[in-house]
Structure formats: C-alpha cells, structure tokens
Amino acid sequence: MPGQLRDVVFVDGVRTPFGRAGEKGMYAQTRADDLVVRCIRELLDRNPALPPERVDEVAVAASTQTGDQGLTIGRTAALLAGLPPSVPGFAIDRMCAGAMTAVTTTASGIAFGAYDVAIAGGVEHMGHHPMGSGADPNPRFVAEKIVDPAALVMGRTAENLHDRFPHLTRRRADAFAAASQHKLAQAYADGKIQPGLVTMATRHTERGWGLATTDEPPRPETTVEGLAGLRTPFRPHGRVSAGNAAGLNDGATACLLMAADVATELGLSPRMRLVGYAFAGVDPEVMGVGPVPATEKLLARTGVAIDDIGLFEINEAFAVQVLAFLDHFGIADDDPRVNPWGGAIAVGHPLASSGVRLMTQLAAQFAERPDVRYGLTAMCVGLGQGGAVLWENPAFAMTSEGAAVTEGAAA
C-alpha cells in the first residue's frame, strides 16, 4: 500500500499542426481520431525505451464526444495506435481544459501509485463538430437566471470582461494579438515550433492527398492598424474581433507522463516535474477570469509566489482574458516571460487539445532556460472555470546542484 506520493514527470509531448476549421481547412476530410492516433504513435516512436505494454492508461479529451470523437476516444485511439489490448483508455471533458484535465487526472493516478505511465492528450475537430453542436442546454439555466444568457456564447463573455475592466481597451487587446502573431512567426523562423510537430497525412475528394507540416491559422502580416478595422461580431461597436481571439480550429495533442523513478528505470529524461495544479469556478458570464482564482489557489497550496514563475504559457482564447490575468498579477502586457513563442490567437485553439500544447511548448522553453525554475500553464474554461498547472524545470535543479558542488569543492 503506497505510503507517500510519487513525483510525476512530463517526458515528452507532441501535436499535429493545427488547421482552420471548415471545408477549406487542411483537415476538412480527415478524421478526428486519426489526428490523436498520429500523436500517440509519434510519442511511442520518439521514446523507444518505453515498452508499449508499460502504458497503464490513455486519457483523451474532446469537447464534443460524438462521431469521430466518440466511442470512448481514449480507448479507441489506444487500439488504433497499436497499443496492446491490455492498455485501457477513457474519454474526458472539461471543454477547453480537456487535455489539461487529462494530464492532471492521470498524473494524480501516477502520484498515488495507481499508474506508472500514462498518455494524456486531446483532440478537437471543430470543422466536424462546431462548438456546442448537439448540446441541449437545460432551459432552467436562463429561465431561473442560474446563468446570464451571455454565458453560453464565449465571445459575449469576452465582451463582458471588457465591460468589467474598461481599462482593458480594444487597442490593448489588438496590440497583444498582433504581438502573438509576430512572436509565433519569429519562433517558426528560429526553428522553435517544428520539433514539437508531427506530420499528418490528409486527404480530400477534390484536393487529393496532402501532408500537413505547419500550422494553418497564423497571420504573420497582422498589424494593430489592420486589426482595428475588423468588425466585432458579438456586439455592435464592441471590442472582441476575429483578430484578437483564437479561431475555430482542428488539431490534436498528446504527452507522455510517468513516475520519476520509472523514467529513471527506463532511461528517459524528464522535461518537467509536476509541482501542483488547481481548478476554480467563476461566474460563467465572465469565464475569462477563471485562470486568476485557479492560479491564486495553486500558489497558495504550493507556497510558490507569482514572482518565482519565470515562464507563463497562458491560453489565448481571447486577448482580453490574458490581459485580465496579467493585470491582476501586475505583469506587463509585453512581459517576455508570457507566451514567448506566441499563443492561440496566432497558432489556433482546437478546444480540448490546447492544454497539452501549452505544456509541450513550456517544456521546450525550459530546455533553453536553465535559469528558470518554475513555469505555469493556465487557461480559461467555458461555463465559468479556470485551470492552472505549475511545473518545475529539471534543468534548473541540475544547474543548482552543480553550482553547489562546485562551490563546496572550492571551499
């Protein structure tokens, strides 16, 4: 019987290139389950020291669990990826934080001793499954004023945030959005993004076969002046536009988690260590503030201060939502610690898959930044929630220990 929790480490993470949802998108006629299967296979290929039978669980998130995202997609994806039938799997949903919750749920099982190794990820094909498709909200939500009607339309919740924080102007949102595009373009030019991508075969009855190798949504030519001219579909003369919000996208992610002692046994190098996580609820009509109380709860539980965090990967569902987080914690809009390689406004946000994209990107940044000890991944969640996960950089720990040994030897 386990008497203490085990350390959980993030060993590897990958994603497909993200596509634009709709008939013109590169994944228009590609199955959603094939996207996440490709990611799982790539994880196994990249980590041959892991025997497939050592995987204890596969957790895959999807916000709409029907059609090619249905049939307990964690289990079906595991079978389609070639994992042994003995490897179980399940589907999970927390809307935009689905993959994040797949990670925290399986990580908790590893820490407790129920698993040694798990694969967690998410998929969303918004071309096949538009947000909210098939949902039947209970009429009591509105009739009994349980939630504001705006809570069911994410863009309207973002307009509500602008109302609540009038100093978060459209120009600030547009400037943040343009910067996201430019940072992603620079990261691509510097070869930062490509190592985390898996190529994905595509097919279309009219366009034929193709190969997805890069993200489809980015618009590197974006300017603040150009964004200012875009219409605001959620409110006349509003502040939320297609340019300062994430688009509608298709894509999948997956990551490999395990106990630290198992990683040592298998000779695999951890890229991050899980420190803690927290989820919190907020008024659904201002769901974008969700990461604030989630992060506050997380910091209180771990004893880490906001100033101790050297890198932030915050999902950019809407620019105003990130700005609200930054303002709350006294962080500048252009702080270089925040989304240094751009974010969802530029790269896309296939709902349930995005949490693992944040983690994979943070892990890659940790490898380049041994001076950074802690990193945070955080995101807002539809219907009024927020999630935050705190990670520690193993490269920092090794550097610190090495420095200590050197000083001791000199003494």
Order of alpha helices (4+ residues) and beta strands (2+ residues): beta-beta-alpha-beta-alpha-beta-alpha-beta-alpha-alpha-alpha-beta-beta-alpha-beta-alpha-beta-alpha-beta-alpha-alpha-alpha-beta-beta-alpha
